[in-house]
Amino acid sequence: MNNSFHTAVMITLVIIFQLMINNFINPGPYIFISLVPFAVSLIPRNTPINLTIFLCFVIGLTVDIFSRGVIGVNAAAATAISVLRAPIYRITINRDRQDLTPIPEIRQCGFTKYLSYISIVCLAYMFIYCSLESMGVRSFLFFIPQFLLSSAASIILSCCFSRTVGSRQ
Amino acid sequence: MYDNRSLIAATITAVLFILLEVCSALLIVNNGIIQRFKAVGYIHDVQAFFWEKEADLTQFLNYKSDNQALSEENVRLKNIISKYRYRAEKMDSLLFSPENGGYFYICARVVRNVINSQHNYLVLNRGESDGIRTGMGVVTPLGVVGIVENTTKNYCTVISFLNSSQNVSVKLTGNGMFGPMSWDGISTSKSILRGIPAYVDVATGDTLVTSGYSIIYPPDIPVGTVRSTSVADGIVQNIEIDLFEDFRSLHDVYVVGNGDSEELKQLLKDE
């Protein structure tokens, strides 16, 4: 119960931080910083899949509602990565270790494995996000830099947050 | 039992996932102008695809009536052409020959087509009440089909060209040489042209058309192409012909009559 409460608080804090980024920081048209993939990764792995999908949808929708973007884009991307995160986890982190905590952390998994995991999750999320946001209207030369820069910024911030969360736990 | 539970659980997960993604998509379409515009565009593309398929299907289902209308239109046009050609040629020439006879056409549908014997025949859905008479020719735009043998009020039988006793006068478009063409007795797509002198150079692939030197068939109906040649008896050559007409898929034909046939027959009898 305590763990669940702690996780819920952490996810709420991450969402609040995300909203602050969205509403008060403007890094330009090519960079969109998102902590939604990190928030999704905070949902414990032993959570039932249906509940995970629903929580991811709620996280995305919350960010959509309180931001200035198109409502539904974050929800769609977060719901999509809710089903992708388990296979990504198996491929990148849990190939040989079964003794890890339900929430992947940078200290426990190791920097390289965690970076691989969060990178793939962020890339998948950003690809869906940027595709839905532009809907094929913007040119490829805009889409690629936006996708790569946004992914890089989100990955770096997610690693920093994971380190902070891990140290507090 | 365990498998069934897993299947049900997987189905519920899939349904939930699709449901939430659809909800997200609806929110995006309702809240984003560009997204709405693009989504409507995609929907119109899909609609257009199905409309096109529906139109194709309707066209396919209506092909019989369309085909019938086209056949009737063809007959009407052929009769007009034939009438004007006849008048023009009568005016141009004092000589009378079958080549400038007044041909008329009646469209018909094959209701029976026997092609697997040595004496093949067809039955058409036109008879005496439609103006069909014994001895009329039966043609298509791809060649000759046969000669009307018997008629009833609404039907007629046709001796198919795929008959050992049938000859059709044809000519080579390359050099104008003509001779009798008959079925080779084996294949439904081959025939033999006999009587062309051995010294005549015949090119493979040369087209053959009806010569018009008969009372039955009008001139210049393409019938086939030269496949090969062989010298027979040292003085003439037999020319193997690939027929244009596919007798296995005959559906719509034209019965062709010659308005001057009685006069011509009388003349030939007198001679």
Contacts between the chains, C-beta under 8 A, distances in Angstrom:
chain1	res1	chain2	res2	distance
A	49	B	13	5.4
A	50	B	12	6.5
A	50	B	13	5.7
A	50	B	16	5.4
A	53	B	13	7.0
A	53	B	16	5.6
A	53	B	17	5.5
A	53	B	20	6.3
A	54	B	16	7.0
A	54	B	20	7.1
A	57	B	20	4.5
A	57	B	23	7.6
A	57	B	24	7.3
A	60	B	24	7.4
A	61	B	24	7.9
A	61	B	27	7.8
A	64	B	27	7.4
A	70	B	28	5.8
A	70	B	31	5.2
A	70	B	32	3.8
A	70	B	35	6.3
A	71	B	27	4.9
A	71	B	28	7.2
A	71	B	30	7.8
A	71	B	31	4.3
A	72	B	23	7.7
A	72	B	24	4.5
A	72	B	25	6.9
A	72	B	26	7.3
A	72	B	27	3.0
A	72	B	28	3.8
A	72	B	29	8.0
A	72	B	30	7.9
A	72	B	31	6.4
A	72	B	32	7.9
A	73	B	24	7.7
A	73	B	28	5.9
A	73	B	32	7.8
A	75	B	20	7.5
A	75	B	23	7.4
A	75	B	24	4.3
A	75	B	27	6.7
A	76	B	21	6.0
A	76	B	24	3.5
A	76	B	25	6.5
A	76	B	28	6.7
A	79	B	17	6.7
A	79	B	20	4.8
A	79	B	21	5.6
A	79	B	24	6.3
A	80	B	21	7.1
A	82	B	17	7.8
A	83	B	13	8.0
A	83	B	17	6.1
A	132	B	28	6.2
A	132	B	35	7.3
A	134	B	34	7.9
A	135	B	32	7.7
A	135	B	34	5.6
A	135	B	35	5.1
A	135	B	38	4.2
A	135	B	39	7.8
A	136	B	38	6.4
A	137	B	34	5.3
A	137	B	38	6.8
